[in-house]
Amino acid sequence: MSRSTGRDEAETSPAAAPLAPAAAKPGRGESLLPQQTTILVQIRALLPSLPPSERRVATAALADPVGVAACTISDLAASCQTSETTVVRFCRSLGLRGYPELRIGLAAAASAQDGPAASGWTGLGTDIGPRDTTAEVVGKIGFADAKAVEETVAQLDLHTFDKAVDALAGADKIDLYGSGASALVAFDFQQKLNRIGRRAGAWSDPHLALTSAALLRRGDVAVGISHTGETPDTLAVMREARANGAMTIAITNFPRSTIATEVDRVLTTAARETTYRSGAMASRIAALTVVDCLFVALAQRNRARTLKALERTYTAVRNRRIAAAD
């Protein structure tokens, strides 16, 4: 569900090594992980941008994919208090030809995700309840975080990803912007980039961020991190950066959000939030996954330089550690 707009850079070598063994090496832009759950990821990503009638259909599909897969289009339309035409329109919003394709996708996704039998947890894909035991809370959090990583990588558009790495590799300066939990992701990326000798700054204060963005120019890269894609401060600095000629990249969970329409490259995450985790936990882990992939792919572009920088930075801080006792 990633997208790409605006400027094109020259194609370069594949950005990252395979994450899992495969019989055949995947091509550029091809996902390395199974796609069975992608339709649910798509629905969650598009949910905020859908009109109310289509949103009711989407909510029903997310709440009970097995049940919806078993419904006729007439039954689903009636249960969602809408029309068959709206259900078809929802299918088209997902890029599907029609309702039969939606039913097949939901059935396949339901069999692959949140499987209590496979995980040993009943209702593991559900929200944390007020009467859940400590073991259930820990199990649900672990499961949700693992799913966020798995589904983020599965839906990542590797062609757009490669273009983003191309831009970072050729950047004179890299600015990273985020507010709240997204700021933590920006600072993590800055630390990684600085360790391999890349000029990068992370900004969470909106005034300081705008000041830095105003001084960017063509050849620089601005990365905006926003789970919702609607954070006003992050939108403002990304607009400023782009107006001054910088290449702009967004990391967001929603491909139809405002930030996705106003940058050159969009990399999407696939995080599901629950009552106690809104905007702060699963979304952060999903964004950190994208950041880690970008960092390693960028480091691969010049392995000798990377290893030398890592060795020098390690040596610089080694004496700050307490020596182990004999």
N, C-alpha and C positions, 0 to 999 in steps of 0.2 A: 504494500500500500504506500510505498514511497513514490514521490513524484519529482520531476525535474523541470525547471523552466529557465529561460534566459540564456546565458552564455554557455558555449560549449568549449571544452578544452580538448587537447589532443589525447587520444587513447594511449594508455600506458599498460604496463604489465599487470596481471591480476593482483588485487590488493591484499588478499589474505590466503594463507594456507588452509586446506580443508579442515573443518572442525571435527569431522568424523570420517572413518574409512568409507570409501565408495568404490564401486566396481569401475566406474568411469569418472574421469575428472569433469566437474561441472563447468559449463561455459560461463562467460561474464554475464551477470544479470540473473543467473539461475540460483535459486535457494539451495542450501546444502542440507536442510532438514525437511522432514515430512510436512506435507501441506494439509493434512486432514482437518486441522482445527482452524485453518485460515478463514473460513467463512464466518465463524463466530468472532474472530479478531476483527474482520471487516465490519461486521454489524456493530460491534462496540465502538469502533473508531468513527463510524458515520452517524451514530445515534444522535449526538447533539445537533447535527446539521439537518436532520430530517424534519419534514413538516409533521405536525401532531398526529395526523392519521397514519402516516407511515411509521412514526415512532411507536405507535401502539403495536403494530405488527412486529417491529424489531424487538420490542420489549418481550412480547410473547415468545418469539424465537429464542431469545437469550434465556428466558426463564425455564422453558421446557422444549429443548430442541427435538427430543424424541416425540413428544406429543404433537408438536407442529408438523413434524415429518409424516406423521400418521394421518393428519387432517386432510380433507379435501379443501380446495381453495374456497368453496362456499362456506364450509364450517369455520375456517380460519377468519374469513372476512366477518362472519356473524359474531364470533367470539370477541373480535377486536372492535366491533361496532363501526365497521367501515365497509367498503365495497370491494368486489373482486378486482375491479380496475386499479384500486389503490394497492392491493397486494401485488399485482403485476408490476405496477410502477415501483414498488419497493424492490422487487427482484431486479428491475432494470437499474436502480440506483446502485445495486451491488455488482453490476456488470454481468448479470445472468440473463439468459434468453427468456426465461419464464419460470412459472411456479414448479414444474417438475424438477428443474435443475436445483431449485432451492431445497426441495424435500430431500433429494439425494445428498446434497451437501450437508444438510443438518443431520441426517442420519449417520453419515460418515464421521462428522465432527463429534457427535455425541458418543460414538463408540470409542473415540480416541482420547477424549478429555474427561477429567473429573471422575475417573473410574474407581468407585469404592472397592470393587473386587480386586483391582490391580494394586491399589494403594494400601488397602487394609483399613481405610477410614471411611465411615459412612458420612455422606454429605460433605466431603472434604472441599468441594468447590463452592460451598455456600458461605454466607457471611458468618462472622463470629457472633454467637448468641450470648445473652446475659447469663445463661446457666451452663455454658461450656466449661469443661474441666480444663486444668492447666495443660494436660496432654493434648486435648483437642485444640486449644488455642495455639500451642506450639506447632502441632501438625498442620493446621490450616495456614498459618503464616508461612511455614516452610514450603508448603505446596504452592501457595499463591506466588511466592517469590521465584520459585523454580519455574513455574508456568510463565511468569513475566519474562524471564530470560529466554526460555525455549521459544515462546511465541514471537518475541521481538526478533530473534535471529531468523526464525522461519519466514517471516513476512518482509524482511529487509530486502529492498531492491538493490542488488549488487551493482547494477549499472550506475544508478545514482550514487551509490556508495563510492564506487571507483572515481567518479567525477569529483566528489567531495574530497577524496584523498589527493587527487591531482591538484586541486586548488590549494589544499593545505601544504602540500609538498613544495609548491612554487611560491608560497606567500612570503612577502618581506616581513609582515607583522600579522599576528593573529590576535584578535580580540574575542573574548568569551563573555557572554552576558547571561544573567539569570537572576531571578528573585526567589526568596524563600528557599525551599528545598532544592530548586533548580540551581541556585547559587552554589550549593555544595558540589553539584556536578561540575559546574564551571570551574571552581577552584581545584577540583580533582584533576580535570583535564589540563589546567594550567601547570600544575605540578609535574604531570607526566611529560608535557611538551618541553618544559624548561630543563628537565633532566636529560633530554637528548639534544639540547642546544638550540631549540626553536624559540624565537622571540614571541612570547605570549603573555597576555595580561588578562586577568579575570576581574570583572566589575559587577558588584551587586548594588552599590549606591547609584541611583538613577542620574544624579548630577555628574558624578565622576564618569559614569558610563557614557553619557552624552558628550562630555568633554573629550573623551578618548575617541569616540566615534566621529566627532567633527574633524579630527585630524587624520582619519584614515584616507587612503587614496587607492587608485587602481593598482593592483598587485598585492593588496592586503586582503585579509579574510576576516569576516565577522561571523561568529557562531552564536545564535540565540537559542537558549534552552527554555522551553515552556511546555509543561505537560498539557495544559488546556489549549495553548496557542492563542490565548486571549489576554495575556498579562500586559496591561497598558505600558508599563515602564520598558519591558523588553521589546514590545512593538515599536515604541518611540526610538530606541537606540538602533534597532535594525533598519528602520526607515532612514535615519540619519546616516548610517554607515553606507547604505546602498546609494543614497543621494550623492555621496562623495566618491563613488566609483568602486567601493570595495565589493568583493564577491561575498554574498550572504548565504549562510547555511542555517537551517532551522532543524532542531530536534524536538519533535512534538508527538503526542499520542493521537492527534486528530488531523487527518490529511485535508479536511475541508475547513480548518480553523483560519482565522484571519492571518496569522503569521505565515501559514502555508501558501497563501495567495500573494505574499509580498516579498518573497525571497527567491534566490536563484536555485537553490537545492533544498529538498525536504527529505529528511530521514525520519521515519516514524517508528515509534515504540508500540508495545502492545501490553499495557498494564491494566489490571483490573483492581479498582479500589474498593475497599470495604469500609464499614462504619468508622473504625478506629484508625484508618490509614489514608484518608483522603489527601491526595497531593503530596504525600511525604515519604511513603515507604516503597510500595511496589513500583510506583512511577519513577522514583529515584533510582531504584535498582535497574529498571529497564533502560533508563537513560545512561546510566553508568556502563551498561553492557555495550551500547552503541559507542560510547566514548572509548572503551577498552579496544573495541574492534578498530576504530579509527586510529588509535595510538599505535597498535601493533602493525597495522597496514602501512602507516606512515613510517614507522621505524624500519620496516623491511626495505623501503625504497633506497636506503643507504646503510646497509648493514655494518660496514666498517666504521662509519661515522657514529652510528648509534652505539655500538659496543664500546668505542673509545670514550664517548660522553658518559655512558653509564659507569664505566670503570673510574673515570675521573671524579664524578659526583659521589660515587660510593667511597672512594678514598678520602674525599674531603670531609665526610661525616663519620667515618669509621672510628676516629678517636673520641667522638662524642658519646660512644656507647660504653657502658660499664663492662669491664672485662669479666669474663666468667671465672669463678673461683676454681683453684686447682683441686 
